[in-house]
Amino acid sequence: MTRADEGAIAVYRERFAQIMVEYGMPRMASRVYAALLVTDSGKLSAAELAERLEVGASAISGAVKYLVQVRLVERGREPGSRHDFWGIHEHTWSHFVSQSDPMLARVQVGADEGIPLLGLDSPAGRRLDETSRFFAFIREETKLSMAKWRRLQAAAEREAG
């Protein structure tokens, strides 16, 4: 397979970024994420990101801060270098989903705290009960799905290797 020309890659990068915006990610964070995603190394310096996206350093700074906070990218440094880079986690989406349990647990616990206050005999209490049960279900299904995904990935790596 041959690599597309840089112009076509830039067009694709912006289209992919727009998908992420529609998903709810901030626009500049989406553009930075897409730029990292389509880079073979999966990592770029802030200056490289700014150049590729034709934006200022402050736009990159805010975007990578968001992406680090939601655990889609990480900050790194090449050995012997004084320059930081931003990189996508290996297996970025499975990593992202695997790391979501603390947030899901917080929602579940938050709902649980309101149930005794509002009571299951009220519509609000029943909504909180459903919220709690739903997040408990999602947490368990996520664990099972991630285990299945790891098995599928291992099998694909054995076949490729």
C-alpha positions in Angstrom: 0.0 0.0 0.0 1.4 3.4 -0.9 1.0 6.5 1.3 -1.3 9.2 -0.1 0.1 12.6 -1.0 0.3 15.1 1.9 -2.5 17.3 0.5 -4.9 14.4 0.5 -3.8 13.4 4.0 -4.4 17.0 5.2 -7.9 16.9 3.7 -8.6 13.6 5.3 -7.2 14.8 8.7 -9.7 17.8 8.7 -12.6 15.5 7.7 -11.7 13.1 10.6 -11.4 16.1 13.0 -14.9 17.2 12.0 -16.2 13.7 13.0 -14.6 14.2 16.4 -16.2 17.7 16.7 -19.6 16.2 15.9 -18.9 13.6 18.6 -18.4 16.5 21.1 -14.7 17.1 21.2 -13.5 20.7 21.0 -12.5 21.8 17.5 -8.8 22.4 18.1 -8.4 19.3 20.2 -10.0 17.4 17.4 -7.6 18.8 14.8 -4.6 18.0 17.1 -5.8 14.5 17.7 -6.4 13.9 14.0 -2.9 15.2 13.2 -1.4 12.8 15.6 -3.5 10.0 14.4 -2.4 10.3 10.8 1.3 10.7 11.6 3.2 7.4 11.3 5.0 8.0 14.6 1.9 9.0 16.4 3.8 11.9 18.0 4.6 15.5 17.2 6.1 18.4 19.0 4.0 21.5 19.7 5.9 23.4 17.0 5.2 20.6 14.4 1.5 20.6 15.3 1.3 24.3 15.0 3.0 24.2 11.6 0.9 21.4 10.2 -2.4 22.9 11.5 -1.3 26.5 10.7 -2.2 27.8 14.2 -0.5 29.5 17.0 1.3 27.8 20.0 -1.5 28.9 22.4 -4.1 27.0 20.4 -1.9 23.9 20.5 -1.3 24.3 24.2 -5.0 24.4 25.1 -5.8 21.5 22.8 -3.1 19.2 24.2 -4.1 20.1 27.7 -7.6 18.9 27.0 -6.4 15.7 25.2 -4.1 14.8 28.1 -7.0 15.4 30.6 -9.3 13.0 28.7 -6.4 10.6 28.3 -6.2 10.5 24.5 -2.6 11.8 24.3 0.4 11.8 26.6 3.4 14.1 26.9 6.8 12.6 26.3 10.4 13.4 25.6 12.9 11.7 23.4 15.9 10.4 25.3 18.7 13.1 25.2 16.3 15.8 24.0 15.0 18.8 25.8 11.9 19.1 23.6 8.6 17.6 24.5 6.3 15.9 22.1 2.6 14.9 22.3 1.7 11.4 21.3 -1.3 9.1 21.0 -1.4 6.2 23.4 -0.7 2.9 21.8 -4.1 1.3 21.3 -5.7 4.8 22.0 -9.3 3.9 22.0 -9.1 0.7 24.0 -6.9 2.6 26.4 -9.4 5.5 26.6 -12.4 3.1 27.2 -10.4 1.1 29.8 -9.6 4.2 31.7 -13.3 5.4 31.8 -14.3 3.2 34.8 -13.5 5.8 37.5 -15.8 8.3 35.8 -18.5 5.7 35.3 -18.1 4.7 39.0 -18.5 8.3 40.1 -21.8 8.7 38.2 -23.0 5.4 39.7 -22.0 6.4 43.2 -23.5 9.9 42.8 -26.8 8.3 41.7 -26.7 5.9 44.6 -26.3 8.8 47.1 -29.5 10.4 45.8 -31.7 7.4 45.9 -32.3 7.4 49.7 -32.8 11.1 49.7 -35.5 11.1 47.1 -36.9 7.6 47.7 -37.8 4.9 45.2 -41.4 5.9 45.5 -40.7 9.2 43.6 -40.1 9.6 39.9 -36.7 11.3 40.6 -35.6 8.4 42.9 -36.6 5.9 40.2 -34.6 7.8 37.6 -31.6 7.8 39.9 -32.0 4.1 40.5 -32.2 3.5 36.8 -29.1 5.6 36.4 -27.2 3.6 39.0 -28.2 0.3 37.5 -27.4 1.5 34.0 -23.9 2.6 35.0 -23.3 -0.6 36.9 -24.3 -2.5 33.7 -22.1 -0.4 31.5 -19.1 -0.8 33.8 -19.5 -4.6 33.8 -20.0 -4.8 30.0 -17.0 -2.6 29.5 -14.8 -4.9 31.5 -16.1 -7.9 29.5 -15.8 -6.1 26.2 -12.2 -5.0 26.9 -11.2 -8.5 27.8 -12.7 -9.8 24.6 -11.0 -7.0 22.6 -7.6 -7.9 24.2 -8.1 -11.5 23.1 -9.0 -10.4 19.5 -6.0 -8.1 19.4 -3.7 -10.9 20.6 -5.1 -13.2 17.9 -4.6 -10.6 15.2 -1.0 -9.9 16.3 -0.3 -13.7 16.3 -1.7 -14.0 12.7 0.3 -10.9 11.5 3.5 -11.8 13.3 
